[in-house]
Amino acid sequence: MKARALKILAGIQIARKPLVISLAILLSSVSPAVLADTPIAVVVTNGATAPDGNGTIDIHYSYVPGIYPVVINDSGQVAFDAGLDNTLGGSNDSAIYRGDAFPGDLTTIVHQGQPAPDGDGSFSDLITAPSGDTYPPTLNNAGQVAFWAPLVGTAGGTNTEGLFCGSGGVVTQFVRNGWAAPDNNGTYNDSDWPLSPGLNSSGQVAYFSSLNGSTNISGEYSSQYGMFRGSGGNSASITQIFRSGYGTPFGSFYQLDESPAFNDLGQVAYWAVPFNNSAANCIFRADGATLTRIADGTTPAPDGNGFLTGSFTAPVINNGGLVAFGDTVSSTLGGSNAYGLFRGNGNILTQIVRWDQPVPDGNGLFETGNGEGTALESMNDSGQIVFSTRIAGTAGGTNLTGIYRGDGVTLTKIARGGEPAPDSSGATFGSLAPSYESPNDDIAINNSGQVAFLASLTGGGQGLYFYDDHLGLIKVIRTGDSLLGKAVNTLRFDVYGQLGNEGRGLNNRGQVAFGFDDAGSGAPSGFAIWTAPEFQITNIRTVTNDVVLTWNTIPDATNVVQATSAGPNGSLSPNNFADISSQIVIGGLGQVSTNYTDIGGATNFPARYYRVRLLP
């Protein structure tokens, strides 16, 4: 008797969007029916001993939400500010750290009281910004951390602030107040420096600064503002990108964006306002050698309906040099479509979304109202943009806000206000819209198009959620969930779109970094990393006459195993799959592994292909 070949489809199909994912075959024993492993790794908790043993870490501060911000890189490292309690002598009570998912693996980047790199003074309070608020350091994939810091004990009481970078050990300084600009026209004034410096993969830092004692080059227009890029060391390492009052092919400009966006090519994106209406407001991309105008206040809208006005929002830039921004649009047909989000490279301008455009499911129009509008949140290296928005004209006047992803061709809904939040005990999303056109700063997109965001929920509380085209929308964590044995009371998730990959709580591996504070006196708080679960067949094997399939899936979902008979010569017809299992309801938390046994499956003739569907 001839042995019958067993044909197995190495793949998984998503109910919403059919997809085959390659199979990794693991020769392991049959797994339990459900095995759950939490995807959350706690980096550090409040009260942990500092790496040098001097004091205990305190991640709390007095402003809402009361937890310092945290950012993550593609290596799974996080960076954050922290106070220190119980230090020797009660001094030197703040620091900046880098950590990861391995408990106790903390690296001190800089410590209050540590000498400045050039020996002129020492670092002062690292957790109090001039505004009273706090901003995160920035972190690149090499593990370098850039930060703003004040200094004390400097010679003559000058050069008391600067921008610095470190990776554990040597700290490099990029600029100090009082240093001369590259062309010696003025000295840097610290009052306008970024509290979260732009950092790229090469370890360069970009910043806006006002300057003292500058000479007006034109004899009339002020030259006291500029954009700069530093490579670290001394003033000779600084490149002047743009100065107000200096002539350009597009006119002279007096007002500049104080928060330039920065990319891995060393390019800076920003808006600029001309003198005396001598030209239109502009969005520029510059690197110190080439100045490119992306758009101005006379640029026609890409669809031909109206003209940009130059009331630009702060732009973002990706590592390919694409620049995205928002702007009002004038002279439109009927006065509608009066605002939009756009993306350009200096040659082509692409429209991402316009007001009065229907949302993807047809239930409403992108619009403004009640102090809410449409805001560009962040952009990835593929040019996909995630934005938050107000929606008008909905059925029943509900579901009036949402988060969407766009690329100039397709708009994808990420979440909608009023719709059920995943695994949230029946709670629905509250308002997801921004205040007018200002970003929420808690919505991120990575290079795979995955989106993470923090949202309020009806009935109180908030949750952190993650969207993937194949997994759909899943919960990361919400208030009320248990973490370290206590109910979570507060969550913090930060995104700074202009800082790109170096300034967000989501990395390109699908990991989310967040801060948490549990409820109750003495309850733990800290920083943690969540990793997205995979949905993939991991093992297929025969057991006597049966076929056992094992796969990884996500919690709080429903799966169905399907099969189809092989065609002539073992060919596959993907349209002939049929359910062979009942609905398999998945529980657990985090990454879940489950299995299904096809009784007699090894005796089938012709042979079978298998797949697993994730039901919506």
C-alpha positions in Angstrom: 0.0 0.0 0.0 1.4 3.4 -1.0 1.8 6.1 1.7 -0.4 9.1 1.2 1.3 12.5 1.1 0.2 15.0 3.6 -0.2 18.5 2.1 -0.3 21.4 4.6 -1.0 25.0 3.9 1.7 27.0 5.7 -0.4 30.1 6.5 -3.1 32.0 8.2 -6.0 34.0 6.8 -7.5 37.1 8.3 -11.3 37.3 7.9 -11.3 41.0 7.0 -8.5 40.8 4.5 -7.3 37.4 3.2 -3.6 37.0 3.7 -1.2 34.1 3.7 1.7 34.3 6.2 4.7 32.0 5.9 4.9 29.1 8.3 7.7 28.5 10.8 7.7 24.7 11.5 8.8 23.9 15.0 9.5 20.3 16.0 8.1 20.4 19.5 5.7 18.4 21.6 2.0 19.2 21.5 1.3 22.4 23.4 -1.5 22.8 26.0 -4.8 23.9 24.7 -4.1 27.5 25.8 -0.9 28.8 27.0 -0.6 32.5 27.9 2.5 34.6 28.4 2.1 38.3 29.2 3.7 40.5 26.6 4.5 43.3 29.2 8.0 43.6 30.6 8.5 46.1 33.4 11.7 48.1 32.9 11.8 49.8 36.3 9.5 50.5 39.2 9.3 53.5 41.5 11.6 53.0 44.5 14.2 50.8 42.6 17.8 51.4 43.7 19.7 53.6 41.3 22.4 51.8 39.2 25.2 53.5 41.2 23.5 52.7 44.5 23.0 56.3 45.5 19.3 56.8 46.1 16.1 55.3 44.7 14.4 56.1 41.5 11.3 58.3 41.6 9.3 58.6 38.3 6.6 60.9 39.7 6.3 64.7 39.2 3.6 67.2 40.1 2.0 67.9 36.7 -0.7 65.7 35.1 -0.4 62.8 34.4 2.2 62.7 37.1 4.6 60.3 35.4 7.7 61.2 33.4 7.5 60.5 29.7 9.4 57.5 28.1 10.6 56.8 24.5 11.7 53.5 22.9 14.1 52.6 20.0 14.2 49.7 17.6 16.6 47.8 19.9 13.9 47.7 22.6 15.7 50.3 24.8 13.9 53.0 26.6 15.0 56.4 27.8 13.5 58.5 30.6 14.1 61.2 33.2 13.7 60.4 36.9 14.1 62.0 40.3 16.1 60.4 43.0 15.1 60.0 46.6 17.3 59.2 49.6 20.6 60.3 48.0 23.7 60.9 50.1 23.5 64.4 51.5 20.1 64.8 49.8 21.7 66.4 46.7 22.2 65.3 43.1 18.7 64.0 43.1 17.9 63.6 39.4 19.2 61.6 36.4 18.5 60.3 32.9 18.5 56.6 32.3 18.3 54.0 29.6 16.8 50.6 30.2 15.3 47.6 28.5 13.1 44.6 29.1 15.7 42.8 31.3 15.1 43.6 35.0 17.8 45.7 36.6 19.5 46.5 33.3 19.6 50.3 33.7 22.3 52.5 32.4 22.9 56.0 33.8 23.2 58.5 30.9 23.8 61.6 33.1 23.5 62.4 36.8 22.9 65.7 38.5 26.2 66.9 39.9 28.2 65.2 37.2 30.9 67.6 35.7 30.1 69.1 32.3 32.0 67.5 29.4 34.4 70.5 29.1 34.8 70.9 32.9 33.0 74.2 33.0 30.4 73.6 35.6 28.3 70.6 36.5 24.8 69.4 35.6 22.0 70.8 37.7 18.4 69.7 38.0 17.7 67.3 35.1 14.0 67.0 35.6 12.7 70.6 35.8 12.2 72.5 32.5 11.8 76.3 32.3 8.1 75.9 31.6 7.6 73.8 34.7 6.6 70.8 32.6 8.8 67.9 31.6 9.9 66.6 28.2 11.5 63.3 27.3 15.1 62.9 26.2 15.4 61.6 22.6 16.8 58.1 21.9 18.3 56.6 18.6 18.9 53.0 17.6 22.5 53.2 18.7 21.4 53.8 22.2 22.5 57.5 22.2 20.3 59.8 24.4 20.1 63.5 23.7 18.9 66.0 26.3 18.7 69.6 27.4 20.3 70.5 30.7 21.1 73.4 33.0 24.5 73.8 34.6 25.8 75.4 37.8 29.2 76.6 38.9 30.2 77.8 35.5 33.1 80.3 35.0 31.7 83.8 35.5 28.1 82.3 35.8 27.8 82.1 32.0 27.2 79.2 29.6 24.6 77.9 32.0 22.6 75.7 29.7 23.3 73.3 26.8 22.3 70.4 24.6 24.1 67.1 25.3 24.2 63.5 24.3 25.4 60.3 26.0 25.1 56.5 25.8 26.5 55.6 29.2 29.9 56.8 30.2 31.2 59.8 28.2 28.7 62.7 27.7 29.2 64.9 24.6 28.1 68.5 24.4 26.7 69.9 21.3 26.1 73.6 22.2 26.2 75.9 25.2 24.6 79.3 25.6 27.1 82.0 24.9 28.9 80.1 22.2 29.3 82.0 18.9 27.2 81.0 15.9 29.2 79.4 13.0 29.5 82.7 11.1 30.3 84.6 14.4 27.2 86.7 13.9 25.8 86.5 17.4 25.9 84.1 20.4 23.4 81.4 21.3 20.6 82.3 23.7 19.3 79.4 25.6 15.7 80.6 26.1 14.4 79.0 22.9 16.3 75.7 22.9 14.3 72.5 22.5 13.6 70.7 25.7 13.6 67.5 23.6 16.4 67.9 21.1 16.0 66.5 17.6 18.4 63.5 17.3 19.1 61.3 14.3 20.7 57.9 13.8 24.1 59.4 13.2 24.1 61.1 16.6 23.5 64.6 15.2 21.3 67.1 17.0 19.2 69.8 15.4 17.8 72.8 17.1 16.3 76.3 16.8 17.9 79.2 18.7 17.7 82.9 19.1 21.0 84.8 19.1 22.3 87.7 21.1 24.3 90.5 19.6 23.7 89.6 16.0 24.1 92.1 13.2 21.2 92.6 10.8 22.8 91.4 7.5 20.4 93.2 5.3 20.7 96.4 7.4 17.0 96.3 8.0 15.8 92.8 8.9 16.6 91.0 12.1 19.1 88.1 12.0 18.6 86.9 15.5 17.0 83.5 14.8 18.4 80.4 13.2 18.3 76.7 12.7 21.4 74.7 13.5 22.8 71.1 13.4 25.6 69.8 15.6 27.8 66.7 15.5 29.1 67.1 19.0 32.3 68.4 20.6 32.8 72.1 20.3 31.4 75.1 18.4 33.3 74.1 15.2 31.1 71.0 14.8 27.9 73.2 14.3 26.4 73.8 10.9 24.2 76.8 10.3 21.1 75.6 8.4 19.0 78.8 8.1 19.1 82.3 9.5 16.3 85.0 9.6 17.2 88.1 7.8 19.6 86.3 5.4 18.7 86.3 1.7 17.4 83.2 0.0 16.1 82.5 -3.5 12.6 82.7 -1.9 13.0 86.0 0.0 14.1 87.0 3.5 12.3 85.7 6.5 12.0 87.0 10.1 10.0 84.3 12.0 10.9 80.6 12.1 9.4 77.5 13.5 10.9 76.9 16.9 10.5 73.1 16.8 12.2 71.9 13.6 11.7 68.3 12.5 14.9 66.3 11.8 15.8 63.2 9.9 18.6 60.7 9.4 19.9 62.6 6.3 20.6 65.6 8.5 17.7 67.5 6.9 15.5 69.9 8.9 11.9 70.8 8.0 10.3 74.0 9.3 8.0 76.9 8.4 9.1 80.5 7.9 7.4 83.8 7.7 8.7 86.5 5.3 9.3 90.2 6.0 6.6 92.7 5.1 4.7 90.2 3.0 7.6 90.2 0.5 6.9 86.6 -0.2 4.5 83.9 0.9 4.9 81.8 4.1 6.9 78.7 3.3 7.5 75.2 4.4 11.2 74.4 3.8 13.6 71.4 3.9 17.2 72.3 4.4 20.5 70.7 5.3 22.9 73.7 5.3 23.8 73.2 1.7 20.5 72.9 -0.2 17.3 74.8 0.6 14.1 73.2 -0.8 10.7 74.8 -0.7 8.1 72.2 -0.1 5.1 74.5 -0.4 4.1 78.1 0.2 1.0 80.2 0.7 0.3 80.4 -3.0 0.7 76.7 -3.9 -2.4 75.2 -5.6 -4.1 72.3 -3.8 -3.1 69.0 -5.4 -6.7 68.3 -6.5 -7.0 71.7 -8.1 -9.7 72.9 -5.6 -8.2 76.0 -4.0 -4.9 77.3 -2.9 -2.8 76.8 0.3 -2.8 79.9 2.5 0.5 79.4 4.4 -1.2 79.0 7.8 1.0 76.0 8.3 1.1 73.6 11.2 4.4 72.4 12.4 5.8 70.0 9.7 7.1 66.5 10.2 9.8 64.9 8.1 10.7 61.2 7.4 14.0 59.6 6.6 13.3 59.8 2.9 13.0 63.6 3.0 9.2 63.7 2.7 7.6 66.5 4.6 4.0 66.6 5.8 2.0 69.4 7.3 -1.5 70.8 7.6 -2.9 74.1 6.1 -6.1 75.9 5.4 -7.2 76.2 1.8 -8.8 79.2 0.2 -10.8 79.8 -3.0 -12.4 76.4 -2.8 -15.6 75.5 -4.6 -18.5 76.5 -2.4 -16.1 77.5 0.3 -15.9 73.8 1.5 -12.8 71.6 1.8 -11.2 74.5 3.6 -8.4 72.5 5.4 -6.2 69.6 4.5 -3.2 67.5 5.3 -0.5 67.3 2.7 2.9 65.7 2.0 5.6 66.9 -0.4 9.2 66.4 -1.5 9.8 69.8 -3.2 8.5 68.5 -6.6 5.2 66.8 -6.0 2.6 67.7 -3.4 0.2 64.9 -2.3 -3.1 65.4 -0.6 -3.8 63.0 2.3 -7.2 64.3 3.4 -9.5 67.3 3.1 -12.3 68.6 5.2 -15.8 67.6 3.8 -14.2 64.5 2.3 -16.3 61.3 3.2 -14.7 59.0 5.8 -13.9 55.5 4.5 -17.1 53.8 5.7 -19.3 56.7 4.4 -20.7 57.6 7.8 -19.8 61.3 8.0 -17.3 63.8 6.7 -13.9 64.9 8.0 -14.7 68.3 9.5 -14.2 70.8 12.3 -16.5 71.9 15.2 -16.8 72.3 18.9 -13.1 73.3 19.2 -12.0 70.1 17.4 -10.4 69.7 14.0 -8.0 67.5 12.1 -4.4 67.1 13.3 -1.3 65.5 11.8 0.1 63.2 14.5 3.1 61.5 12.9 4.5 60.0 9.7 6.5 56.9 8.9 9.3 56.3 6.4 6.8 55.0 3.8 5.0 58.3 3.8 2.0 57.0 5.7 0.4 59.6 8.0 -1.7 59.0 11.1 -4.1 61.8 12.1 -6.9 62.5 14.5 -10.0 64.2 13.4 -13.5 65.6 14.1 -16.3 64.0 11.9 -19.5 65.7 11.0 -22.8 64.5 9.4 -22.8 61.1 11.0 -25.9 58.9 11.3 -27.7 59.8 14.5 -25.0 62.4 15.3 -22.8 59.9 17.0 -19.2 58.6 16.4 -18.0 62.1 15.8 -14.3 61.6 16.1 -11.7 59.2 14.9 -8.1 58.2 14.1 -7.1 57.4 10.5 -4.1 56.5 8.5 -3.5 57.8 5.0 -0.9 57.6 2.2 -2.5 59.8 -0.5 -4.3 56.9 -2.0 -6.0 55.0 0.8 -7.5 56.1 4.1 -7.8 53.4 6.8 -9.8 53.7 10.0 -7.8 52.9 13.1 -10.5 53.7 15.7 -13.7 55.7 16.0 -15.1 57.6 18.9 -18.2 55.8 20.3 -17.2 52.4 19.0 -16.4 49.5 21.4 -12.8 49.5 22.7 -11.3 46.0 22.5 -11.4 44.0 25.7 -12.7 46.9 27.7 -15.8 45.5 29.4 -18.2 47.2 27.1 -16.6 50.6 27.3 -16.5 52.7 24.1 -13.9 55.1 22.9 -14.4 58.7 24.0 -13.4 61.7 21.9 -10.3 60.9 19.7 -10.2 64.3 18.1 -7.6 67.0 18.7 -8.0 70.5 20.0 -8.4 72.4 16.7 -5.4 71.4 14.6 -3.0 70.7 17.5 -1.8 67.1 17.7 -2.8 64.9 20.7 0.9 63.8 21.1 -0.2 60.3 22.0 -0.8 58.7 18.6 2.2 57.0 16.9 2.8 55.2 13.6 5.8 53.0 12.8 7.4 51.9 9.5 5.1 48.8 9.2 2.0 51.1 9.4 1.2 49.9 12.9 -0.4 52.5 15.1 -0.4 52.9 18.9 -2.5 55.4 20.8 -3.8 56.4 24.2 -7.6 57.0 24.4 -10.2 58.0 27.0 -13.1 55.6 27.6 -16.7 56.2 28.3 -17.5 55.8 31.9 -14.1 56.9 32.9 -10.5 55.6 32.6 -8.3 55.3 29.6 -6.6 52.6 27.6 -3.6 52.1 25.4 -4.3 50.4 22.1 -2.4 48.9 19.1 -3.5 48.6 15.5 -2.1 46.2 12.9 -3.5 45.5 9.4 -3.6 41.8 10.1 -4.3 41.6 13.8 -6.8 44.5 13.8 -7.2 46.7 16.9 -6.1 45.1 20.2 -5.6 46.3 23.7 -2.2 46.9 25.2 -3.4 47.8 28.7 -6.2 49.9 30.3 -6.8 51.5 33.6 -8.2 48.9 36.0 -6.1 46.1 34.6 -3.8 44.4 37.0 0.0 45.0 36.7 2.4 43.9 39.4 -0.6 42.7 41.4 -2.4 46.0 41.6 -5.0 47.8 39.4 -3.5 50.4 37.0 -4.8 53.9 37.8 -2.8 56.1 35.4 -1.2 55.6 32.0 1.3 57.7 30.0 2.2 57.3 26.3 4.1 60.0 24.4 4.7 60.8 20.8 6.5 63.8 19.4 5.9 63.7 15.7 8.7 66.2 14.8 11.2 64.1 16.6 10.5 61.1 14.3 11.7 57.6 15.4 13.8 59.1 18.2 10.9 60.6 20.1 8.0 58.2 20.4 6.7 55.4 22.5 6.3 52.9 19.6 9.2 51.3 17.7 9.5 49.5 14.4 9.3 46.1 16.0 5.8 46.6 17.3 6.8 47.4 20.9 5.1 50.0 23.0 6.7 51.8 25.9 4.5 53.4 28.5 4.4 54.7 32.0 2.0 53.4 34.6 0.9 54.3 38.1 -1.1 51.7 40.1 -3.9 52.7 42.4 -3.5 52.7 46.2 -1.0 53.9 48.7 2.4 52.3 48.2 1.2 50.7 44.9 3.9 50.2 42.2 4.4 52.6 39.3 7.0 52.5 36.6 7.9 52.1 32.9 7.1 49.0 30.9 7.4 47.6 27.4 4.6 45.7 25.6 5.3 43.5 22.6 2.7 42.8 19.9 1.6 39.1 19.9 2.1 37.2 16.6 -0.6 35.3 14.7 1.1 32.4 13.0 1.1 28.6 12.7 4.1 27.3 14.6 3.8 23.5 14.4 2.0 20.9 12.3 2.5 17.2 12.9 0.9 13.8 12.6 -0.1 11.8 15.6 -1.1 8.3 14.4 -3.9 9.0 12.0 -4.6 12.6 13.2 -3.1 16.0 12.3 -2.3 18.4 15.1 -2.0 22.1 14.3 -0.5 24.5 16.8 -0.5 28.3 16.3 0.2 31.5 18.1 -2.7 33.9 18.3 -4.0 37.0 20.2 -6.1 37.0 23.3 -9.8 37.8 23.4 -10.3 36.6 19.9 -12.1 33.9 18.0 -10.3 31.5 15.6 -11.6 28.9 13.1 -9.5 26.1 11.5 -10.3 25.6 7.8 -9.1 23.0 5.2 -9.4 22.2 1.5 -8.5 19.2 -0.5 -5.5 19.4 -2.8 -6.2 19.6 -6.5 -4.4 17.9 -9.4 -0.7 17.5 -8.8 -1.2 19.0 -5.3 -2.5 22.4 -6.5 -4.2 24.7 -4.2 -7.5 26.5 -4.8 -7.7 29.2 -2.1 -11.4 29.8 -2.7 -12.5 26.3 -1.6 -11.6 26.4 2.1 -14.3 25.3 4.5 -14.5 25.3 8.3 -13.5 22.1 10.0 -13.6 23.3 13.6 -16.2 25.1 15.6 -15.4 28.7 16.7 -12.4 28.5 19.1 -12.7 31.3 21.6 -9.3 32.4 22.8 -8.8 33.7 26.4 -5.5 34.4 28.2 -3.4 37.5 28.2 -0.7 38.5 25.8 0.8 35.9 23.4 -1.4 32.8 23.4 -0.6 29.4 21.9 -3.4 27.0 21.1 -4.0 23.8 19.0 -6.5 21.8 17.1 -6.6 18.1 16.2 -8.1 17.1 12.9 -9.2 13.5 13.7 -8.3 11.2 10.9 -6.7 14.1 9.0 -3.6 12.0 8.1 -5.7 9.4 6.3 -7.4 11.9 4.0 -7.1 11.4 0.2 -6.5 13.6 -1.6 -4.3 15.4 0.9 -5.4 18.5 2.7 -4.3 22.1 3.0 -5.0 23.9 6.3 -5.3 27.5 7.4 -6.6 29.4 10.5 -8.9 32.4 10.3 -9.0 35.2 12.8 -12.7 36.3 13.0 -13.4 40.0 13.5 
